[in-house]
């Protein structure tokens, strides 16, 4: 390893600190470059639009000026060392491969429990739970608004009883569990904790992550219930509770995934995601919490889209930005507080209903970008997800994609193999620069919540999405099988998973039996305690856990908190 001097310059390496600058201005280089540029000017092109997926123009080539030796330690550095551009672990995937965490959830808890066991048996190393729309919106299976949606886009969970079934036969001290749930995250987590109690598992043994990122719901996904401020109170309560009681759990996974799925650029995904995360940090600091107590338990979740190099650079830039902010702005002292840990999912919005087998190829490239970007855990989408919930065969292919990547391609053998690439370093710098420009704009308008209420984020994403659609319509950008290489009269021949209407009926029957056989006195008392806690200032988690033990349902907990918190109605944005 080269020796680093006090000014961050590499010494004793045979490289003069200003070698690159000298090279860039040398007569030999300038003459060679001029001759090359003259040849390029005469060369024919394909006529394609040479921009990133986000619309950024690209140079025809990149040179050593993108990263000089004197900038190396400050901007790029070494794996496992500040600013973590090259990764948070010194030996990367040599020490531990990324967690292969396939998203799963459909139908009844019994159905998804069976799928969980199938995935674990085929080599998956962590569970990731998808909930149906009623659960995501805090409504029970017997709610009138739930009709026709129970178990359709994920598993139906209305009570502790459903959570007991969902994880039946799965020891919670042996698996890491991720749950994609936001507005009702506190209630669903209470169910999960109660199942752990029943299994005799101590809370400090539990490992996993709740998405629990309400800010991105207002920005992109729109599955909100309460207004921003009480929602932030709930999340701060959860971070505080987990820091003390469930120390290996990540109580929030700040999610850029859905921001990108809504049509954002890579820079917008990067900036808006990190800005959301910093808002959670600031609320916890305002609560009086020590940053080095809670920051190591905040994780992030990014999209890996199909623009290969831009996605790698985005993930590298994210680590660098996060490290600098946590250390320099928020004063974190523990190096673990500076490290950005994140899960990645390949881009659902890049999947096409046309020629769905092509999605296997798209997903493989997106997964490769995520790994080269240094993700800690990865979900690979199944080829049929644009048509329906994934079939077992499609899920297995998606999982095998990760396993081939890990065990056959050699990409895990060295850390940040594209680090030092002129192009990658230029893109990393560009994305960091554009993200910082967005931070300045967000700060000027009063922060993330003020930006949400003003419709700033929604407009930025809508504008980016519109620009990309225009490029597709003009065929300045191509999607294979959609606006080019189209097959007329194509028929879909892959098997599709369908959800029976029996799922909704059985869930309603089970819920009716539960409500009839539980202690009505305990339920009524628990509901009153939740309402009082909502009006008060005590941490909500203990009363929600107590209510879960008494089989108070998700919808009942959500509804009673509407009394102190109210409901949120989004302003119309033009």
Protein Blocks (a to p, Z undefined) as FASTA:
>chain_A
ZZddfkopaehkopafklmmmmmmgmklmmmmmmmmmmmmmpccehiacddfkopacdfb
dcfklpcfklmmmmnopghiaehlnojbfnlmmloccdddddddehjfklmmmmmmmmmm
nopabdcddddfklmnopafklmklgopgokloccdfbfklmmmmmgoiafklbccdddd
fklmmmmmmmmmmmmmmnopafklpgcddfklaklmmmmnopafbdfklmmmmmmmmmmm
mmmmmmmbcfbdcdfklmmmnopafklmmmmmmmmmmmmmmmmmmnopafklmmmmpccd
ddddfblmlmmmmmmmmmmmmmmmmmmmnopablklmpccddddddfklpcfbhkllmmm
mmmmmmmmmmmnopabdcdddfklmmmccdfklmmmmmmmmmmmmmmnopmmpghklgoi
aklmmmmmmmmmmmmmmmmmmmmnopjklmmmnommmmmmmmmmmmmmmmmmnopacceh
ilgoiaehiacfbdcddddfklmmmmmmmmmmmmmmmcfklmmmmmmmmmmmmmmmbdfk
lmmmmmmmnopafklmmmmmmmmnopadddddZZ
